[in-house]
Amino acid sequence: MRTRLLGILLALMGCVMAALGVPLATVMAAAEQSQVVVDRMDDATRFAQEVPTQGLPSRSDSSQDTASGAALPDAAQLHELRAEVQRYHDLYGVKIGLFMTDGSVLAIAPGDWKRPDTGVGGRAVQEAADGRRSQDPPQVWPWTPDRTLIVASPVIRDGDVVAVVVTESPSDALRVRIEHLWMLLAAGEAVAVIVSVLFAVRLTEWVLRPVRTLDRAAHDIATGQMNARVAAAGGPPELRRLAHSFNDMADHVVLVLDQQRAFVADASHQLRNPLAALLLRVELLGLELPEQHEADLGSVREEGVRLARVLDDLLGLATAEGTRPEPEPVDLTALVLARVDAWQPLARRRGLALTSTAPPSARGWADPIGFGSALDAVLDNALKFGPPGSGVTLVVEVRAQEVAVTVADCGPGLTEEELARVGDRFWRSPRHQNVDGSGLGLSIARTLLTAGGGSLEFAAVRPTGLAVTFTVPRALL
């Protein structure tokens, strides 16, 4: 969740940076070019003022033959103007030319440069010939090295355009300045991004800290640690209120569970004495009944014993759920071997081979009484469903961080759908309803194991059978 929230915040910040940075970069480039264009305009205006207008024909004189008496500009003034144009070109590297309205050249530098008559340059010259300063040329970008800035200004005499000043500036220096400004802008945005990332990390940490605490507490309660609570500190007010509500809910759940367990335990305990008295009266009654009623009496005894077993299992489940044992380092190899020896007589009577495979020592954190009781419940289940002539195997395995004990039988096993429900209270496979049992054995085993910090997993054995794996944390020496 932190990654997703941080990604959303960074994506929004990136969009904001792009929305601000791209227009700002465009404005900076346009401002730099405008400064160059203004400088060229000023230069063109200055040269326009220096053009010797004496002898230059105006548009009103264009119908007259200049050879019939129109005076030409003073030669000395033209020489000085051409020298000034050449110095300007040599100093700034800008191509410049002063042209008559008929296209004849007054002054030009460099000498091989020709007046642009097409494209952008042609439009600028035409605008100047019409008596207007040329409009801004197309924007120069760092990726347009072949683009130049052409500016044209008219030379006006008596209200008529008599000549045109045209400049063509290279864009190398302008592109370098734009790139430098963009690099400064990128550096500023990079700093802003770093600050934004740090702010987003702190913000997500502040928002998600109570969420992580709540998640840990919910996981602890889901795994049986009912005393887990959330310390409502930090985070938005809504999450703090959620933490208080969660604690209230957990307290209520614990209270309800305690009441339920107390009811089950009390009911089971209170029913045992009347049931024992009832079975005793059945036995006494059986002594007085004729022999033809022996079958019915046997059914009553069987149902009474079954009811007593269910009550014992309910009492055991309530006791297991109400205990909170403290795990301790236990040699599971010795515990498993002891339980195997205890169940060997029953296995031999049922025609089953009960074997074990274990390392010399396998120390794990567990409650020895709870683990042994859970192992007894699973072994009872395995010996109950295993067909005569088959075997039940116990394997103890020491892993990197845990110790696993697997009990595998060769019984009918369970389907994938049944594996999802195995261990639920009172649940039994429809295919095994004729086998004695209350459906609480594996549920008791799971409760006892999880109360001691372990876990219980079920898996199918091929071709038939069920494997039950006990897992507890490994106790390192």
Secondary structure by P-SEA (a helix, b strand, c coil): caaaaaaaaaaaaaaaaaaaaaaaaaaaaaaaaaaaaaaaaaaaaaaaaaccccccccccccccccccccccccaaaaaaaaaaaaaaaaaccccccccccccccccccccccccccccaaaaaaaaaaaccccccccccccccccbbbbbbbbbbccccccbbbbbbbbaaaaaaaaaaaaaaaaaaaaaaaaaaaaaaaaaaaaaaaaaaaaaaaaaaaaacccccccccccccaaaaaaaaaaaaaaaaaaaaaaaaaaaaaaaaaaaaaaaaaaaaaaaaaaaaccccaaaaaaaaaaaaaaaaaaaaaaaaaaaaaaccccccccaaaaaaaaaaaaaaaaaaaabbbbbbbbccbbbbbccaaaaaaaaaaaaaaaaaacccccbbbbbbbbcccbbbbbbbbccccccaaaaaccccccccccccccccccccaaaaaaaaaaaacbbbbbbbcccbbbbbbbbbbbbcc
